[in-house]
């Protein structure tokens, strides 16, 4: 690991949401004392909020809780950068939406003076730590943390309490066709189904079949790996091709990946190496560059 990578978690992201908000989770009495009631009509959502899907049933359930117990945790806001006298949500949009359903006219808030990047960072981490995102929203949030804040996958994994493999597999979902991503956003496909679709030659067709047949993740994985019935070719292996096959097997054993040699009559050719995960690609690149 480079010194650059080692430094990433120390920038604050890995310490969690409370560190980003500049507070170490005060006791409820202190938190209530520092909160300020603001009219819900003066509060606007964060346009860069990573969460795009808000399930109505969940909001209704949260609204019922708010009616009974009120808003226990204040909504974090900042002064609106565009409209004087208004506020923009940094963290707590679900509570703000549910408060309106519950009929509240004012909500408790804590005001922070954050710029656009700080606001985006807190919004992303809050949603990731509270698991409020669907798999595609989560993948986009990971991507933003990497592209806009320079964090590596290991730093993200430490922040949300997941493995690096989990982060890698989630990011892979962004390679899916848009229509398949929409199925994940809409809840028609789980992250497990989506990862299985990635292994298909035609992810869109595979995803549609998974949905139409209501396949389990295990059956979805079988669907994309089932053998294709092709006419058997008569083996005409020469000593030369036998040597090529032996060399392919030796290279596969060393690399832990599938290797194919395409040898031509003029003794030129090419090597094709198959990798199944981004971890395997990382390892291959490491070996080639050292």
GIRANOR-V814715 format. One record per pair of residues at least 12 apart in sequence whose ideal C-beta (glycine too) atoms are under 8 Angstrom apart, sorted by the first residue. I is the first residue (numbers start at 1). J is the second residue. Records with the same first field share a line. If there is no record, write none. Layout:
I->J  J
This chain:
1->154
5->152  154  155
8->150  151  152  154  155
9->154  155  158  159
11->149  151
13->121  125  145  149  151  155  156  159
14->155  158  159
16->125  129  159
17->91  122  125  126  129
20->118  121  122  125
21->76  91  110  112  122
22->112
28->72
31->73  74  110
32->74  108
34->110
35->74  108  109  110
36->108  109  110  111
37->106  107  108  109
38->77  87  106  107  109
39->105  106
40->96  99  100  104  105  106  107
42->85  86  87
43->75  77  86  87  88  89  96  107  109
44->80  83  86  87  88  89
45->88  89  93  96
46->88  89  90  93  119  120  123
48->116  119  120  123
49->89  93  123
50->123  124  127  133  137  140  141  144
51->93  127  132  133  137
52->137  185
53->134  137  185
54->93  94  97
58->94
59->94  97  98  101
60->98  101
62->94  95  98
63->98  99  101  102
64->102
65->98
66->95  98  99  102  104
67->102  103
71->95  99  104  107  108
73->92  95
74->92  107  108  109  110
75->89  91  92  93  95  96  107  108  109  110
76->89  90  91  92  109  110  112  122
77->89  90  109  110  111  112
78->90  111  112  113  114  119
79->111  113
81->116
87->109  111
88->119
90->112  114  119  122  123
91->122  123  126
92->126
94->132
95->107
117->148  149
120->144  148
121->145  149
124->141  144  145
125->159
127->141
128->141  156  159  160
129->159  160  161
134->184  185  187
135->170  173  184  190  191  194
136->173  174  181  184  185
137->185
138->170
139->170  171  172  173  174
140->174
142->156  167  170  171
143->171  174
153->167  168  171
165->277  279
168->277  278  279
169->191  195  277
170->191
171->278
172->195  198  278
173->191  194  195  198
175->198
176->194  197  198  203  207
177->203  204
179->204  207
180->194  197  203  204  207
181->194
183->207  211
188->211
189->207  210  211
190->217
192->217  220
193->207  210  215  217  220
194->207
196->210  217  220  221  223  224
197->210  220  224
199->221  224  225
200->223  224
206->220  223  224
209->223
210->223
240->263
244->261  263
247->261
248->260  261
251->271
255->273  284  287
256->280  283
257->273  274  275  276  280  284
258->273  274
259->271  272  273  274
260->272  274
